[in-house]
Amino acid sequence: MDDDSRNLSDVSMKGVPACARCHMLVARYAPQVVASSATYHRECYEAWYFGRAGKRPQLVAGTDGKRHCYRVRGGPDAREPRAA
């Protein structure tokens, strides 16, 4: 099957986490922040953090071939946002 004939409905989104801030599905290779409690779009997490702390969060790039996943660097400002 070539790429042009695939419909969006053919792509399985089963088991894909929803962003804890905006509640939209987080695409497989989209930049995302994986925190201890949930998964967030990177933009959602950075917007929440910047609004709270006035600076961008310190994120650590993922390992094991997961370049699109980031985790929060530990510290007193590393608290996670609450679901909206």
JOUR-V741232 format. One record per residue. N is the residue number from 0. RES is the residue in one letter. SS is DSSP state (~ for helix, > for strand, _ for the rest). Layout:
# JOUR-V741232
n	res	ss
N	RES	SS
N	RES	SS
This chain:
# JOUR-V741232
n	res	ss
0	M	_
1	D	_
2	D	~
3	D	~
4	S	~
5	R	_
6	N	_
7	L	~
8	S	~
9	D	~
10	V	_
11	S	_
12	M	_
13	K	_
14	G	_
15	V	_
16	P	_
17	A	>
18	C	_
19	A	_
20	R	_
21	C	_
22	H	_
23	M	_
24	L	>
25	V	_
26	A	_
27	R	_
28	Y	_
29	A	_
30	P	_
31	Q	>
32	V	>
33	V	>
34	A	_
35	S	_
36	S	_
37	A	_
38	T	>
39	Y	>
40	H	>
41	R	~
42	E	~
43	C	~
44	Y	~
45	E	~
46	A	~
47	W	~
48	Y	~
49	F	~
50	G	~
51	R	~
52	A	~
53	G	_
54	K	_
55	R	_
56	P	_
57	Q	_
58	L	>
59	V	>
60	A	>
61	G	_
62	T	_
63	D	_
64	G	_
65	K	_
66	R	_
67	H	_
68	C	>
69	Y	>
70	R	>
71	V	>
72	R	_
73	G	_
74	G	_
75	P	_
76	D	_
77	A	_
78	R	_
79	E	_
80	P	_
81	R	_
82	A	_
83	A	_
